[in-house]
Amino acid sequence: MHELGISQGIIERAREAAEQAGAARVGVLYVTITPAADFTRESIEMYFEMLAGEEPMFTGARLEWDEAPVDARCLGCGADFPVAVPEPECPRCGSAQVRIDAQAAMIQLTGLGVDDDVGNEERDGGENDGGGGESGGQSAGPEDTTRAGCS
């Protein structure tokens, strides 16, 4: 049930970033998940939908998923390598005795699609390096959103 707490944390961070960007509404939350996650996307989405429905700022918002690798070490041969799947095998020796970095992030809010004003939307199409919290305001069309960074 820690997925509820994770979903609450995502919404809290999104609210903070949206308020910093001066947003009236959040339409999209960009989330990156790694193989270190001990939960499924579906469980996060279920709790997110439940919680988002209770807050006007997030009404109709959706999660947009990305995946990122994490570091791992083979317990058989000692090789270090990046992994992109939850149950990896060592590329050097083929062992399934692999330990994913315990310090690796499981999930991270990396950006937001926000409305600056009700009915007036912009989108920042730039990459987010995990820091910041700014929106670039680059126009990408009449129904765009500002992509606010999150850290």
C-alpha positions in Angstrom: 0.0 0.0 0.0 3.0 2.3 -0.1 1.9 3.1 -3.7 -0.7 5.5 -2.1 2.1 7.4 -0.4 4.1 7.5 -3.6 1.2 8.8 -5.5 0.5 11.5 -2.8 4.2 12.5 -3.1 4.0 12.8 -6.8 0.9 15.1 -6.5 2.6 17.2 -3.8 5.6 17.8 -5.9 3.5 18.5 -8.9 1.4 21.0 -6.9 4.6 22.8 -5.7 6.0 23.0 -9.2 2.7 24.1 -10.8 2.3 26.9 -8.2 5.9 28.0 -8.8 5.1 28.2 -12.5 1.9 30.1 -11.8 -0.2 27.4 -13.3 -4.0 27.2 -12.9 -4.2 23.5 -13.8 -2.0 20.5 -14.4 -2.9 18.4 -17.5 0.1 16.0 -17.7 2.6 14.7 -15.1 5.8 13.3 -16.7 7.0 10.5 -14.6 10.1 8.3 -15.0 10.2 4.8 -13.5 13.2 2.5 -13.1 13.7 -1.2 -12.6 14.4 -0.4 -8.9 10.6 0.2 -8.5 8.9 -2.4 -6.3 5.4 -1.5 -7.6 3.6 -1.4 -11.0 2.6 1.6 -13.1 -1.0 0.4 -12.8 -1.0 0.7 -9.0 0.4 4.2 -9.2 -2.1 5.2 -11.8 -5.0 3.8 -9.8 -4.1 5.8 -6.7 -3.2 8.9 -8.8 -6.6 8.9 -10.4 -8.3 8.6 -7.1 -6.3 11.4 -5.5 -6.3 13.7 -8.6 -10.1 13.5 -8.8 -10.2 15.2 -5.4 -8.3 18.3 -6.4 -9.5 20.8 -9.0 -5.9 21.6 -10.1 -5.5 18.0 -11.2 -9.0 17.2 -12.6 -8.5 15.3 -15.8 -4.7 15.1 -15.4 -2.8 12.0 -16.7 0.5 10.4 -16.1 3.0 10.2 -19.0 5.5 7.5 -18.4 9.2 7.1 -19.3 11.7 4.5 -18.3 15.3 4.9 -17.1 18.0 2.4 -16.5 19.8 2.0 -13.1 23.1 0.5 -12.1 23.5 -3.1 -11.1 26.2 -5.5 -10.0 26.5 -9.2 -10.8 26.9 -11.2 -7.6 28.5 -14.0 -9.6 31.3 -12.3 -11.5 31.3 -8.8 -10.0 30.5 -7.0 -13.2 28.8 -3.6 -13.0 26.3 -2.7 -15.7 23.2 -0.7 -16.4 19.8 -2.5 -16.4 16.5 -1.5 -17.8 14.4 -4.5 -16.7 13.3 -5.6 -13.1 14.9 -9.0 -13.2 18.1 -8.7 -15.3 20.8 -11.2 -16.2 24.5 -10.4 -16.2 25.7 -9.6 -19.7 29.1 -11.0 -18.9 28.4 -14.4 -17.3 24.6 -14.8 -17.7 23.9 -15.1 -14.0 20.5 -14.0 -12.6 22.2 -13.2 -9.3 22.1 -9.5 -9.9 21.7 -6.7 -7.3 20.2 -3.4 -8.4 21.7 -0.4 -6.8 19.9 0.2 -3.5 20.3 3.9 -3.9 18.7 4.1 -7.3 15.5 6.1 -7.6 12.4 4.1 -8.2 10.2 6.8 -9.6 10.7 10.5 -10.3 8.4 13.4 -11.4 10.4 15.0 -14.2 8.0 17.6 -15.6 4.5 18.9 -15.9 2.2 20.0 -18.6 0.4 23.0 -17.1 -2.0 25.7 -18.0 -0.7 29.2 -17.2 -4.2 30.6 -17.2 -7.6 28.9 -17.7 -7.9 28.7 -21.5 -4.3 29.8 -22.2 -1.8 27.1 -22.5 1.9 26.9 -23.5 4.4 24.1 -23.8 8.1 24.0 -23.1 9.4 21.2 -25.4 12.9 21.3 -23.8 14.5 18.4 -22.1 14.5 18.4 -18.3 17.7 17.4 -16.6 16.0 16.8 -13.3 16.8 20.2 -11.8 15.2 23.6 -12.1 11.5 24.2 -12.1 11.2 26.7 -14.9 9.0 26.6 -17.9 10.4 27.8 -21.2 7.2 29.0 -22.8 8.0 27.8 -26.3 4.9 27.7 -28.4 4.1 24.4 -30.0 0.5 25.0 -31.1 -2.9 26.4 -30.0 -3.6 23.7 -27.4 -0.1 23.3 -25.8 1.0 23.2 -22.2 3.9 24.6 -20.4 6.3 21.9 -19.3 7.4 22.8 -15.8 10.5 21.0 -14.5 10.5 19.1 -11.3 13.4 17.9 -9.2 
